[in-house]
Amino acid sequence: MSLAEVRHNWQKAEIEALFALPMNDLLFKAHSIHRETFDPNEVQISRLLSIKTGACPEDCKYCPQSARYDTGLEKERLLEIEKVLTEAKSAKAAGASRFCMGAAWRNPRDKDMPYLTQMVKDVRALGMETCMTLGMLSSEQADKLADAGLDYYNHNLDTSPEYYGDVITTRTYQSRLDTLTNVRASGMKVCSGGIVGMGEKATDRAGLLQQLANLEQHPDSVPINMLVKVAGTPFEKLDDLDPLEFVRTIAVARILMPKSRVRLSAGRENMSDELQSMCFFAGANSIFYGCKLLTTPNPEENDDMSLFRRLGLHPEQGPQANIESDSALLAKASAKQDKSTKQFFDAAAL
């Protein structure tokens, strides 16, 4: 009998019982399911680029791009397509199979759609999967992106419905669900997860995963983010989440959504190799790759490849990238980092 049963009727008590399992039992269950549905040593690699940074009107308390908080981030215009393509080519050369483009918007404007659809077409022409995160989408906008060939659309639920109002007040939980419905109806794949370590309770982490797992169709990718605390945001002084609780969240996500890619996402800069290794064992099989994740730090590419070699992991597509021997790419990454502060990525410097 398969352990990887796909369900859409998870009860909160069932999920909380999984979180409460002894760690060894939880990891064994999650890893067994992971091994049944995926190559346990394969990791899908994505690169994320900010194509429009800052001045977002939303009040998400974790986000340095909100115009409501003084985080030192300057407003930037939508990147030119050629600059986006330069970064996409670099990402592909570094071993990424998916290129994700993010804009700090509540929702895209209709006048931006031709630029966005052209970006999608040009990046796909490089032979990469494409993903965008642009805020809320109408059904018409979703259809336009799908027609351009966009493979994935990211729109996170962030947390449980019960805790959501403590994190965001400018966008409803239902509006997030509506965007996911529009994306799925257009034929695109859904990338949706959340953030932990925002002061939520364990029951809220269970509630977030319940919402995702009980969607009519599970998200194709489920990013699990650890809060990156940025000075100037309301969440900058929250207590750190116990790292083992983060591992538990990864493991339960794998159990509830056995055929989804579970992405070890934001916060890896502050995670030890040992913690990341536990997450991979627990069922994480996707990462964001590169020196910046929108506006927050991420491990250097060569650090990731070094960890992959030590663990015997390999990228989803193509030969393992030898980042340490690619002096041109390292020089580019170094120059880009010199133009950035510790916290913020200057998209205009690309």
C-alpha positions in Angstrom: 0.0 0.0 0.0 1.3 3.4 -0.9 2.3 5.7 1.9 1.9 8.7 -0.4 -1.9 9.0 -0.4 -3.0 12.3 -1.8 -5.8 13.8 0.3 -7.7 17.0 0.4 -9.7 16.5 3.6 -7.1 16.9 6.4 -8.5 17.8 9.8 -6.7 20.2 12.1 -6.4 17.6 14.8 -4.7 15.1 12.4 -2.1 17.7 11.4 -1.5 18.7 15.0 -1.0 15.1 15.9 1.7 14.8 13.2 3.5 17.9 14.6 3.4 16.2 18.0 5.1 13.0 16.9 8.5 12.2 18.3 11.0 13.7 15.9 12.4 10.3 14.8 9.0 9.0 14.0 8.0 12.1 12.1 11.2 12.2 10.1 10.9 8.5 9.3 7.3 8.9 8.0 8.1 12.0 6.0 11.3 10.6 4.5 9.6 7.3 3.5 6.9 9.3 1.7 9.5 11.5 0.0 11.5 8.5 -1.1 8.3 6.9 -2.6 7.5 10.0 -4.7 10.8 11.6 -5.6 14.5 10.9 -6.1 15.6 11.5 -2.5 18.9 12.9 -3.6 17.6 15.4 -6.3 16.9 19.0 -5.6 15.1 21.4 -7.9 17.0 24.7 -8.1 15.3 28.1 -8.8 16.8 31.6 -9.0 14.7 34.5 -7.8 15.2 38.0 -9.2 13.5 41.2 -8.1 12.2 42.9 -11.2 10.6 45.8 -9.4 11.7 46.6 -5.9 10.1 48.7 -3.1 7.1 51.0 -2.5 4.5 48.2 -2.2 1.3 49.6 -0.7 0.6 46.5 1.4 1.3 46.4 5.2 2.7 42.9 5.5 4.6 43.2 8.8 7.5 41.0 7.7 8.2 42.8 4.4 11.0 45.4 3.9 9.4 46.4 0.5 6.3 47.9 2.2 6.1 51.6 1.7 4.7 51.9 5.2 8.0 51.0 6.9 11.4 52.8 6.9 13.8 50.0 6.0 16.2 52.0 3.8 14.9 50.4 0.6 14.5 52.8 -2.3 11.8 52.5 -4.9 12.9 51.1 -8.2 11.2 50.9 -11.6 10.4 47.7 -13.4 13.7 46.2 -14.8 14.3 46.3 -18.5 13.8 43.0 -20.3 17.4 42.8 -21.4 18.6 43.1 -17.8 16.3 40.3 -16.8 17.5 38.1 -19.6 21.2 38.7 -18.5 20.3 37.4 -15.1 18.3 34.4 -16.4 21.3 33.4 -18.5 23.6 33.6 -15.5 21.1 31.5 -13.5 21.0 28.8 -16.1 24.8 28.7 -16.3 24.9 28.3 -12.6 22.6 25.2 -12.7 19.2 26.7 -12.1 16.3 25.1 -14.0 13.7 27.6 -13.0 13.8 31.4 -13.1 11.5 33.3 -10.8 10.7 37.0 -11.2 9.1 39.0 -8.4 7.6 42.5 -8.3 6.6 44.5 -5.2 3.1 45.2 -6.3 -0.4 44.8 -4.7 -1.3 43.7 -8.2 0.1 44.3 -11.7 -1.3 47.2 -13.8 -2.7 46.4 -17.2 -0.1 48.6 -18.8 2.6 46.4 -17.3 1.3 43.2 -18.8 2.9 43.5 -22.2 6.3 43.8 -20.6 5.7 40.9 -18.2 4.4 38.6 -20.9 7.5 39.4 -23.1 9.8 38.6 -20.2 8.1 35.2 -19.8 8.5 34.5 -23.5 12.1 35.5 -23.6 13.2 33.6 -20.5 11.3 30.4 -21.7 13.2 30.7 -25.0 16.4 30.1 -23.0 15.0 26.7 -22.1 14.2 27.5 -18.5 11.0 27.1 -16.5 9.4 30.4 -15.5 7.7 31.7 -12.4 6.4 35.1 -11.4 5.1 36.6 -8.2 3.3 39.9 -8.8 0.7 40.1 -6.1 -3.0 39.5 -6.8 -4.1 38.5 -10.3 -7.5 38.9 -12.0 -8.6 36.0 -14.1 -7.8 38.0 -17.3 -4.3 38.8 -16.1 -3.7 35.1 -15.2 -4.9 34.1 -18.7 -2.5 36.5 -20.4 0.5 35.2 -18.4 -0.6 31.6 -19.1 -0.9 32.4 -22.8 2.7 33.8 -22.8 3.8 30.5 -21.4 4.4 31.2 -17.7 4.8 27.9 -16.0 4.3 28.8 -12.3 2.8 31.6 -10.4 3.7 32.2 -6.7 1.2 33.6 -4.3 1.8 32.6 -0.7 -1.0 32.2 2.0 1.7 33.3 4.5 0.0 31.9 7.7 -3.2 30.4 9.0 -6.6 32.2 8.5 -6.8 32.8 12.3 -3.4 34.6 12.6 -3.5 36.3 9.2 -5.0 39.6 10.6 -2.0 39.9 12.9 0.3 39.9 9.9 -1.6 41.8 7.1 -4.6 44.0 7.1 -4.6 45.4 3.5 -5.4 42.2 1.7 -7.9 39.5 2.8 -7.1 35.8 3.1 -9.9 35.2 0.6 -8.3 37.4 -2.0 -5.2 35.2 -1.8 -7.3 32.1 -2.3 -9.1 33.8 -5.2 -5.8 34.5 -6.9 -4.8 30.9 -6.6 -8.1 29.9 -8.1 -7.5 32.3 -11.1 -4.0 30.9 -11.6 -5.1 27.3 -11.5 -8.1 28.0 -13.9 -5.7 29.6 -16.4 -3.7 26.4 -16.6 -0.6 27.6 -14.8 1.0 25.7 -12.0 0.6 27.0 -8.4 3.5 27.8 -6.1 2.1 28.6 -2.7 3.4 28.3 0.9 4.0 30.5 3.9 6.3 32.0 6.5 7.0 30.6 9.9 8.6 32.4 12.8 6.3 35.4 12.7 5.1 34.9 16.3 2.5 32.4 15.3 1.5 29.4 17.5 2.1 25.8 16.5 -1.7 25.5 15.8 -1.2 28.3 13.2 1.5 26.4 11.4 -0.8 23.4 11.3 -3.6 25.7 10.0 -1.4 27.1 7.2 -0.6 23.6 6.0 -4.2 22.5 6.3 -5.3 25.3 4.0 -2.7 24.3 1.4 -3.3 20.6 1.6 -7.0 21.0 1.4 -7.0 23.0 -1.8 -8.8 21.3 -4.7 -5.4 20.5 -6.1 -2.2 20.7 -4.1 0.3 23.4 -5.0 3.0 22.1 -7.3 5.6 23.9 -5.2 5.3 24.7 -1.5 7.9 27.2 -0.3 8.4 27.2 3.5 10.1 30.4 4.5 11.7 31.2 7.9 11.1 34.8 8.8 14.1 37.0 7.9 13.9 39.8 10.5 14.6 43.2 8.8 15.2 46.4 10.7 12.4 48.8 10.4 9.6 46.2 10.0 7.2 45.5 12.8 8.6 41.9 13.1 12.2 42.8 13.5 12.5 42.0 17.2 10.4 38.8 17.3 12.0 35.8 19.1 13.6 33.2 16.9 11.7 30.1 16.1 13.1 26.8 17.4 14.9 25.4 14.4 13.5 21.9 15.1 10.0 23.4 14.7 11.0 24.5 11.3 12.1 21.0 10.4 8.8 19.7 11.7 7.0 22.1 9.4 8.9 20.8 6.4 8.2 17.2 7.4 4.5 17.7 7.9 4.3 19.6 4.6 5.9 16.6 2.9 3.4 14.2 4.5 0.3 16.3 3.6 1.4 17.1 0.1 3.4 14.1 -1.0 3.7 14.9 -4.7 4.5 18.7 -4.3 8.0 20.2 -4.4 8.6 21.4 -0.9 11.0 24.4 -1.1 13.5 25.3 1.6 13.1 29.0 1.0 13.9 32.3 2.7 16.0 32.2 5.9 18.7 29.8 4.7 21.4 32.4 5.2 21.0 31.8 9.0 20.6 28.1 8.8 23.5 25.7 9.6 24.4 23.0 7.2 23.1 20.5 9.7 19.7 22.1 9.9 19.4 22.3 6.1 20.5 18.6 5.9 17.7 17.7 8.3 15.2 19.6 6.1 16.4 17.8 2.9 15.9 14.5 4.8 12.5 15.6 6.0 11.3 16.1 2.4 12.5 19.5 1.1 13.6 19.1 -2.5 13.7 22.6 -3.9 15.8 25.7 -3.0 16.2 29.3 -4.2 19.8 29.7 -5.3 22.0 32.8 -5.5 23.3 35.5 -3.3 20.0 37.4 -2.8 16.4 36.4 -2.3 14.5 39.5 -3.5 15.8 41.9 -0.9 17.2 39.6 1.8 20.4 37.5 2.0 20.7 33.9 0.7 23.7 31.6 0.8 26.3 32.0 -2.0 25.9 29.6 -4.9 29.3 27.9 -4.3 28.2 27.3 -0.6 25.2 25.5 -1.8 27.1 23.4 -4.3 29.6 22.5 -1.6 26.9 21.4 0.7 25.3 19.4 -2.2 28.6 17.6 -2.8 29.0 16.8 0.9 25.5 15.4 1.0 25.6 13.6 -2.3 22.7 15.7 -3.7 22.3 16.8 -7.3 20.3 19.4 -9.2 17.1 18.3 -10.8 18.2 19.0 -14.4 21.6 18.9 -16.1 25.1 18.1 -14.7 26.1 19.4 -11.3 27.2 23.0 -11.7 30.9 23.5 -10.8 30.5 27.0 -9.4 33.9 27.2 -7.9 35.6 26.9 -11.3 33.3 29.5 -12.9 35.4 32.5 -12.2 33.4 34.8 -14.4 30.2 34.0 -12.6 31.8 34.3 -9.2 33.2 37.7 -10.2 29.7 38.8 -11.3 28.2 37.6 -8.0 30.9 39.4 -6.0 30.4 42.6 -7.9 26.7 42.5 -7.4 27.1 41.9 -3.7 29.4 44.9 -3.4 26.6 47.1 -4.8 24.2 45.8 -2.2 23.9 46.4 1.5 23.7 43.5 3.9 19.9 43.5 3.8 18.9 44.9 0.4 19.4 43.9 -3.1 19.7 46.8 -5.6 17.9 45.5 -8.6 18.9 48.6 -10.6 22.5 47.7 -10.3 22.1 44.7 -12.6 
